[in-house]
Amino acid sequence: MTHFPPLDGLLAGRLEAVFRKPAAQQPVWPDPDRAREAVAALSRAEPIVAPEETARLARRLAAVARGEAFLLQGGDCAETFAGGTEAHQRGNLRTLTGMAAVLVQRAGLPVVRVARMAGQYAKPRSQAVDALGLPVYRGDMVNSAESTPAARTPDPGRMLRAHACAARTMGLVRAFCPGGAAGSEIYVSHEALLLDYERTQLRVDTSGPEPRLSSGLGHFLWIGERTRRLDGAHLAFAELLSNPIGVKIGPSTTPEQAVEYVRRLDPHGEPGRVTLVSRMGHTRVRDVLPPIVEKVTASGSQVIWQCDPMHGNTYVSANGYKTRHLRQIVDEVAGFFEVHRRLGTHPGGLHVEMTGDDVTECLGGAPAVAEECLPARYETACDPRLNARQAMGLACSVAEMVAASRT
């Protein structure tokens, strides 16, 4: 029996009000009745995560916000139905665990491990159609990457398939960390993008300073750069949740906007409730981030400052592949740490797209992936990921930065 009964009362009214706000990046379902049926079926399904697990993560993130731990978040850019094999998922978990071990050993701080898993099936896109004039691929939860009109037509039944895949993935995550002993857990996260999916499996949580809704779809949810508008449905939805919330902030973010995100999402000043994930690009982080950190810190909020060094450093290679260079990724993290060291704040986390598979999607590393190597194993469904060796190299660099920030 589901732990997430139908909502009623004030919170139900507030939830319905969310869906009257503008919502970016949502598919247009060709059959609205089928979409409603899929949402109803998802609302009756078993939750992916348990409330007590989410509460444990919230306590651990409070330690990160206080400067007592470090948040490591990583995994595939986009999960796919075909790619959700046990071998692939275990490889990603081993890489995340290996990165965390390097950080613990070299930096001397506990590490909170959060995987981009068990729900990362929808992706925001910059264009509505692709180069062939077809509806753009929006992740396996919405449509297929196959380049045909039928495959690209949004299908609400895919939300049910995504949920089933996420449930299996969560079972594997729990098996990978049996017992859930303190410090050994791996939590799961995804971008709260597709609101028809996110509105399901909500329960009233009365454990905090005011009643909120707890999502059973993931421990940690984040709002993306393309959906963070202050008057939009995504931020209004996140306000209702008791789950820890991240907000991706790019170079166009103003200090005033950042303060307003925190005010809206953390009205009671709960340490670690909000994670601000900077994704500025290596050439801009040293200039754009400082006034944001200063303004938010002056407001008195104890947020987690996390660096996403991937998205601001994406470009198209000379041979036509979307890629990133490890050197620029490391430089953005270095700039992130420099800013926090100068301001006396805690550089609390790293958020990366990576895989345990031996892919050739990002450049650099040791042995180096060169541009001519990109076609060999370019397998991502959307954005380029670090392979296991590149991810471990990044972890070594970040560990040295964490250690230096504590001296």
Beta strands, then each sheet from edge to edge (+ up, - down):
strand 1: 70-75
strand 2: 111-116
strand 3: 186-191
strand 4: 202-205
strand 5: 212-215
strand 6: 220-223
strand 7: 245-249
strand 8: 274-278
strand 9: 304-307
strand 10: 315-316
strand 11: 322-323
strand 12: 347-353
sheet 1: 1+ 2+ 3+ 6+ 7+ 8+ 9+ 12+ 1+
sheet 2: 4+ 5-
sheet 3: 10+ 11-
end
